[in-house]
Amino acid sequence: MKHFMDDHFLLQTATAQELYHRHAARLPIIDYHCHLNPEYIADDHRFDNLGQLWLEGDHYKWRAMRANGVDERFCTGRDTGDREKFERWAATVPYTMRNPLYHWTHLELKTAFGITKILKPETAREIFDECTAKLRTPEYSARGLLKRYRVEVVCTTDDPVDSLAPHQALRDEGFDVKVLPTWRPDKAMAVERPAAFRAYVEQLAAAAGLRIDRWNDMLEALRRRHDFFAAAGCKLSDHGLEEFYADDYTTAEINAIFNTAYAGNELAPQQIRRFKSAMLYELAVMDWEKGWTQQFHYGALRNNNTRLFAQLGPDAGFDSIGDFTVARAMSKFLDRLDAENRLAKTILYNLNPRDNELVATMIGNFQDGSVAGKMQFGSGWWFLDQQTGMTNQLNTLSTLGLLSRFVGMLTDSRSFLSYPRHEYFRRILCNLIGHDVENGELPASEMPFIEQMVEDVCYYNAKKLFKF
């Protein structure tokens, strides 16, 4: 019987163990998409205790706790302390067996704090106190945790109106982890909420130093901010979409739609789609002009529980996988850019696993030989960010594309303890390839190339494609 979370965790063959320990494990981490707070890094934030670090903002854990019968005040409540919340989480952990949270929890305890005990009610107080004591030392500050996990690059997620002051402070200081912004212009597309859209346009105007009275003014303001992000070291954009938008439109129509929304009037569904189509195209062109990589995370059906959304707001654990029909619009959007020779390097992340083959074949339509791996099938995301989801994504990409050119894993997380997800991914990758070698499906005589492929997927492909 194998021991839980030992050195060979998830590595089922000798070849897998060799690939992981001698090649994958030794590499630094490039986290090219995450939601870490850059102010925490600039200020070298200290976390008060493990409950705060682990449970604040973590909707993965909140969902599990709710499913286990834990009252909401122990998830998001402000009238309960961190220790109380942690104790409810510790009581939930045994019930998460076979959920990725069980693996992640114990991998984080082991890699960050050196704790190999199983978290459960009987060990909760001891683990909380031991971790909290360590969190009060310099080695466990925000920066200390990044260095502990040998993170080389962090790309945060930032709105066009953000000042990027933390990034500039880190750059001026010469902090040895490269912390770069990522352009996330979702609010500029959210014309379906006219009042919020107008408020955002006014924020954008102030940030760009430009009066915005019409559609072209808004584009100019976005372009100025795009330039500002580029000057701050930005190399990637990211879009959170329900689906792709590629409706036909005229400039006159988009001007009229902008005026209607800016005046606070509701739009028809067709008008909303046309505006989003125009904005998505223009933003993609900006990315191509800069040589950036554009990322598209699509397929989330958000804020499903209206009662708790009204009480708690977004990102509280009430989102799910959507079933949007995307292939035709995705193809039309990419094809227009490709036909104009304006298609930037692109990563597509699907949330619905039924779209794995769709995305893996779609990227093949637009590989043009100009850059190895120009079009990428992104790693398993959100609900697919676990052993089955990662395995399926790797297998689909291998079958229908080139695994050897894949840019690998990212955290997509708000937590400074999420970096073991890179280890998790690397172990899964090495296990898959190790099985193939030992089953005779890949030639053992080509081990030098296979070893390099593992290193490329874990680190070097991302470093090269994004030019870090």
C-alpha positions in Angstrom: 0.0 0.0 0.0 1.3 3.4 -1.0 1.4 6.2 1.6 -0.7 9.3 1.2 1.2 12.4 -0.1 4.6 10.7 -0.1 7.4 11.8 -2.4 6.0 9.7 -5.2 2.4 11.0 -4.8 0.5 10.5 -8.1 3.7 9.0 -9.7 2.8 5.4 -10.5 5.9 4.2 -12.4 9.6 4.5 -12.1 9.8 6.5 -15.3 7.2 9.0 -14.0 9.2 9.4 -10.7 12.4 10.0 -12.7 10.7 12.6 -14.9 9.2 14.4 -12.0 12.0 14.4 -9.5 14.9 15.0 -11.9 13.3 17.3 -14.4 9.9 18.8 -13.5 10.3 19.4 -9.8 13.5 21.4 -10.1 12.1 24.1 -12.4 10.9 27.6 -11.2 7.3 28.6 -11.6 6.0 31.0 -14.2 2.5 32.0 -13.1 1.2 33.7 -16.2 -2.3 34.2 -15.0 -3.5 34.7 -11.4 -5.6 36.9 -9.2 -3.1 37.7 -6.5 -3.4 41.2 -5.0 -0.4 43.1 -6.2 -0.6 45.5 -3.2 0.0 42.5 -0.9 3.2 41.8 -2.8 4.3 45.5 -2.9 3.6 45.9 0.8 5.0 42.4 1.7 1.8 41.7 3.5 1.8 39.5 6.6 -1.2 37.2 7.2 -2.6 37.2 10.7 -3.4 33.5 10.8 -4.0 30.4 8.6 -7.7 30.9 8.6 -7.4 34.3 7.0 -4.8 33.1 4.5 -6.8 30.0 3.5 -10.5 31.0 3.7 -10.7 34.7 2.9 -12.1 34.9 -0.7 -11.8 31.1 -1.4 -15.1 30.2 -3.0 -13.9 26.6 -3.6 -13.8 26.0 0.1 -17.0 27.9 0.8 -18.9 25.7 -1.7 -17.6 22.5 0.1 -18.5 23.9 3.5 -22.0 24.8 2.4 -22.5 21.4 0.9 -21.4 20.0 4.3 -24.1 21.9 6.2 -21.9 24.7 7.4 -23.8 28.0 8.1 -23.0 30.9 5.8 -21.6 33.0 8.7 -18.7 30.5 9.0 -17.9 31.0 5.3 -18.4 34.7 4.5 -19.8 36.1 7.7 -18.2 39.1 9.4 -19.4 38.3 12.9 -17.2 35.1 13.2 -13.5 34.9 13.8 -10.8 33.3 11.6 -10.3 30.4 14.1 -14.0 29.6 14.1 -14.1 29.5 10.3 -11.0 27.4 10.2 -12.5 24.9 12.6 -15.6 24.5 10.4 -13.3 24.0 7.4 -11.2 21.4 9.3 -14.4 19.6 10.1 -15.4 19.6 6.4 -12.0 18.4 5.1 -12.6 14.7 5.8 -15.8 14.9 3.8 -13.9 16.2 0.8 -12.2 12.9 0.1 -11.9 12.4 -3.7 -12.6 16.2 -4.2 -9.4 18.0 -5.3 -9.7 20.1 -2.2 -8.5 17.1 -0.2 -5.3 16.9 -2.2 -4.7 20.6 -2.4 -5.2 21.1 1.3 -2.7 18.5 2.4 -0.2 19.4 -0.4 -0.3 23.1 0.7 0.2 22.1 4.4 3.2 19.9 3.4 4.9 22.2 0.9 4.3 25.5 2.8 4.6 24.5 6.4 6.2 21.0 6.4 3.0 19.5 8.0 2.2 15.9 7.1 -0.6 15.4 9.6 -4.1 14.9 8.2 -6.4 17.9 8.8 -9.5 17.0 10.7 -11.2 18.2 13.9 -8.8 16.4 16.1 -5.7 18.1 14.6 -7.3 21.5 13.7 -6.1 23.5 16.7 -2.5 22.2 16.5 -2.3 22.8 12.8 -3.8 26.3 13.1 -1.4 27.3 15.9 1.7 25.9 14.2 0.9 27.5 10.8 -0.1 30.8 12.4 3.2 31.0 14.3 5.1 30.5 11.1 3.0 33.1 9.3 4.2 35.7 11.8 7.8 35.3 10.6 9.4 37.1 7.6 9.7 33.9 5.6 6.0 33.6 5.4 5.0 37.0 4.2 3.5 37.5 0.7 7.0 37.8 -0.8 8.4 35.1 1.4 5.8 32.6 0.1 6.5 33.5 -3.5 10.2 32.9 -2.9 9.5 29.7 -1.0 7.8 28.3 -4.1 10.5 29.6 -6.4 8.1 31.7 -8.4 9.9 33.6 -11.2 7.1 35.5 -12.8 3.6 36.5 -11.5 1.1 38.1 -13.9 -1.8 39.6 -11.9 -5.2 40.5 -13.4 -5.8 44.3 -13.7 -8.5 46.6 -15.0 -7.6 49.2 -17.6 -8.4 52.0 -15.1 -6.0 50.6 -12.4 -3.0 52.8 -11.6 -0.6 49.8 -11.5 1.2 51.6 -8.6 2.1 48.4 -6.9 3.7 47.0 -10.0 5.7 50.2 -10.5 6.8 50.2 -6.9 8.1 46.6 -7.2 9.8 47.4 -10.5 11.5 50.5 -9.0 12.6 48.5 -6.0 14.0 45.7 -8.1 12.1 42.9 -6.4 13.6 39.6 -7.8 10.2 38.1 -8.6 8.9 39.7 -11.8 5.3 41.0 -11.0 3.6 42.1 -14.2 0.1 43.3 -14.9 -2.4 41.6 -17.2 -4.9 43.7 -19.2 -8.5 42.6 -18.2 -11.0 44.9 -20.0 -14.2 43.1 -19.2 -16.0 46.1 -17.8 -15.4 48.0 -21.0 -17.6 45.4 -22.7 -20.4 45.3 -20.1 -22.8 47.5 -21.9 -25.8 45.4 -20.8 -25.8 47.4 -17.5 -26.1 51.0 -18.7 -25.7 52.7 -15.3 -22.6 50.7 -14.4 -21.3 51.1 -17.9 -21.5 54.9 -17.8 -19.8 55.0 -14.4 -17.0 52.9 -15.8 -16.6 55.1 -18.9 -16.2 58.0 -16.6 -13.5 56.2 -14.7 -11.8 55.3 -17.9 -11.9 58.9 -19.1 -10.3 60.1 -15.9 -7.5 57.4 -16.0 -6.8 58.2 -19.7 -7.0 62.0 -19.3 -9.5 62.1 -22.2 -13.1 63.3 -22.5 -15.3 60.4 -23.7 -18.4 61.5 -25.6 -18.6 58.8 -28.3 -17.4 55.3 -29.2 -14.2 56.5 -30.9 -13.3 58.5 -27.8 -13.7 55.3 -25.7 -11.4 53.4 -28.1 -8.8 56.1 -27.9 -9.0 56.1 -24.1 -8.5 52.3 -24.0 -5.6 52.6 -26.4 -3.9 55.1 -24.1 -4.3 52.8 -21.2 -3.2 49.8 -23.3 0.0 51.8 -24.0 0.4 52.5 -20.2 0.1 48.8 -19.4 2.7 47.9 -22.0 5.1 50.5 -20.5 4.5 48.7 -17.1 5.7 45.4 -18.6 2.3 43.9 -19.5 2.6 41.0 -22.1 -0.8 39.4 -21.8 -4.5 40.3 -21.9 -7.3 38.2 -20.5 -11.1 38.2 -21.1 -13.7 36.5 -19.0 -16.6 35.7 -21.4 -19.8 33.7 -21.3 -19.3 33.1 -25.0 -17.6 34.5 -28.1 -19.1 37.5 -30.0 -18.6 37.9 -33.7 -21.8 39.6 -35.0 -21.7 41.8 -38.0 -21.9 45.5 -37.3 -21.2 48.9 -38.7 -19.4 51.8 -37.0 -22.5 53.9 -37.2 -24.4 51.1 -35.3 -21.8 50.9 -32.6 -21.8 54.7 -32.2 -25.5 54.7 -31.7 -25.4 51.8 -29.3 -22.7 53.5 -27.2 -24.8 56.7 -27.1 -27.9 54.8 -26.0 -26.1 52.9 -23.2 -24.2 56.0 -22.1 -27.5 57.9 -21.7 -28.6 55.2 -19.3 -31.1 53.4 -21.6 -31.5 49.6 -21.9 -30.3 47.9 -25.0 -31.9 45.1 -27.0 -30.0 41.7 -26.9 -28.9 42.1 -30.5 -27.4 45.5 -29.7 -25.5 44.1 -26.8 -24.0 41.4 -28.9 -23.0 43.8 -31.6 -21.3 46.1 -29.2 -19.4 43.2 -27.5 -18.4 42.0 -31.0 -17.0 45.4 -31.9 -15.2 45.8 -28.6 -13.7 42.3 -28.6 -12.3 42.8 -32.1 -10.8 46.2 -31.4 -9.2 44.9 -28.2 -7.7 41.9 -30.1 -6.2 44.3 -32.6 -4.5 46.3 -29.9 -3.0 43.1 -28.5 -1.7 42.0 -31.9 -0.1 45.4 -32.4 1.8 45.0 -29.1 2.8 41.4 -29.7 0.9 40.4 -26.6 -0.8 37.0 -26.0 -4.6 37.2 -25.6 -6.3 34.8 -23.3 -10.0 33.9 -23.3 -11.7 32.2 -20.4 -15.2 31.4 -21.5 -18.2 29.3 -20.5 -19.0 30.3 -16.9 -22.6 30.8 -15.9 -22.3 33.3 -13.1 -24.3 34.3 -10.0 -26.9 31.6 -10.3 -28.2 32.0 -6.8 -30.0 35.4 -6.9 -30.8 35.5 -3.2 -27.2 35.0 -2.1 -25.8 37.1 -5.0 -27.9 40.0 -3.6 -26.5 39.3 -0.1 -22.9 38.6 -0.9 -22.2 39.9 -4.4 -20.1 38.2 -7.1 -17.3 35.6 -6.7 -18.8 34.1 -3.6 -19.2 30.5 -5.0 -22.4 30.6 -6.9 -21.1 30.2 -10.4 -21.2 27.0 -12.5 -20.4 25.5 -15.9 -22.5 27.0 -18.7 -23.6 25.3 -21.9 -23.1 28.1 -24.4 -22.8 27.3 -28.2 -19.5 28.9 -29.2 -17.8 27.2 -32.1 -19.2 29.3 -35.0 -18.7 32.6 -33.3 -15.3 31.6 -32.0 -14.2 30.6 -35.5 -15.6 33.8 -37.1 -13.9 36.0 -34.5 -10.5 34.3 -35.0 -10.9 34.1 -38.8 -11.5 37.8 -39.2 -8.3 38.6 -37.3 -6.4 36.0 -39.2 -7.6 37.2 -42.6 -6.4 40.6 -41.7 -3.1 39.2 -40.4 -4.0 40.6 -37.0 -4.4 37.5 -34.9 -2.2 37.7 -31.8 -0.9 34.7 -29.9 -4.0 33.2 -28.3 -4.9 30.9 -25.4 -8.4 29.5 -25.2 -9.7 28.1 -21.9 -13.0 26.2 -21.9 -15.0 25.6 -18.7 -17.3 23.0 -20.1 -15.4 19.7 -20.6 -17.6 18.9 -23.6 -15.7 21.6 -25.5 -12.2 20.0 -25.1 -12.1 18.6 -28.6 -13.8 21.7 -30.0 -11.0 24.0 -28.6 -8.2 21.5 -29.5 -9.3 21.4 -33.1 -10.1 25.1 -33.3 -6.6 26.2 -32.5 -5.3 23.9 -35.3 -7.3 26.0 -37.8 -5.2 29.1 -37.0 -1.7 27.8 -36.4 0.2 29.7 -39.1 3.8 28.5 -38.7 5.0 31.9 -37.6 5.4 31.0 -33.9 5.6 27.5 -32.4 2.5 27.1 -30.2 0.9 30.4 -31.4 -2.5 29.0 -30.7 -2.9 27.3 -27.3 -5.5 25.1 -25.7 -5.3 26.4 -22.1 -4.9 24.2 -19.1 -7.8 22.9 -17.1 -9.6 25.9 -15.6 -11.7 26.4 -12.5 -14.0 23.4 -12.2 -11.6 21.5 -14.5 -8.5 22.4 -12.5 -8.2 19.0 -10.9 -6.8 15.5 -11.7 -9.5 14.4 -14.1 -9.8 17.8 -15.8 -6.1 18.2 -16.2 -5.7 14.6 -17.5 -8.5 15.0 -20.0 -7.1 18.3 -21.3 -3.6 16.8 -21.7 -4.9 13.8 -23.5 -7.1 15.8 -25.8 -4.3 18.2 -26.7 -1.9 15.3 -27.2 -4.4 13.6 -29.5 -5.4 16.6 -31.6 -2.4 19.0 -31.3 1.1 19.2 -30.0 1.5 18.6 -26.2 5.2 19.4 -26.7 4.4 23.1 -27.4 2.0 23.5 -24.5 2.7 26.5 -22.1 1.5 24.5 -19.1 0.0 25.4 -15.8 -1.1 28.6 -14.0 -2.8 29.1 -10.7 -5.7 31.4 -11.7 -6.0 31.9 -7.9 -6.2 34.7 -5.3 -4.3 32.6 -2.7 -0.6 32.8 -2.0 -0.8 29.1 -1.0 -2.0 28.0 -4.4 1.4 27.3 -6.0 1.3 23.6 -5.2 -1.2 23.4 -8.1 1.9 23.7 -10.4 3.4 20.7 -8.5 0.1 18.8 -8.9 0.0 19.5 -12.6 3.6 18.5 -13.0 3.1 15.2 -11.2 0.0 14.4 -13.4 2.0 15.3 -16.6 4.9 13.1 -15.6 2.6 10.2 -14.6 0.9 10.3 -18.0 4.2 10.3 -20.0 5.8 7.8 -17.7 3.0 5.3 -18.3 3.4 5.8 -22.1 7.1 5.0 -21.9 6.7 2.0 -19.7 3.8 0.7 -21.8 5.9 1.0 -24.9 3.7 3.7 -26.4 6.7 6.1 -26.4 10.2 5.0 -27.1 12.6 4.7 -24.2 15.4 5.3 -26.6 14.1 8.9 -27.0 14.3 9.8 -23.3 16.5 12.9 -23.8 13.8 14.4 -26.0 11.0 13.3 -23.6 12.8 14.8 -20.6 13.2 18.1 -22.5 9.5 18.0 -23.5 8.6 17.7 -19.8 10.8 20.7 -18.9 9.4 22.7 -21.8 5.8 22.1 -20.8 6.5 22.9 -17.2 8.6 26.0 -17.8 10.5 26.8 -20.9 7.6 27.0 -23.4 5.9 29.8 -21.3 9.2 31.6 -20.9 9.8 31.6 -24.6 6.2 32.3 -25.9 5.6 35.2 -23.5 9.2 36.5 -23.8 9.7 36.7 -20.0 
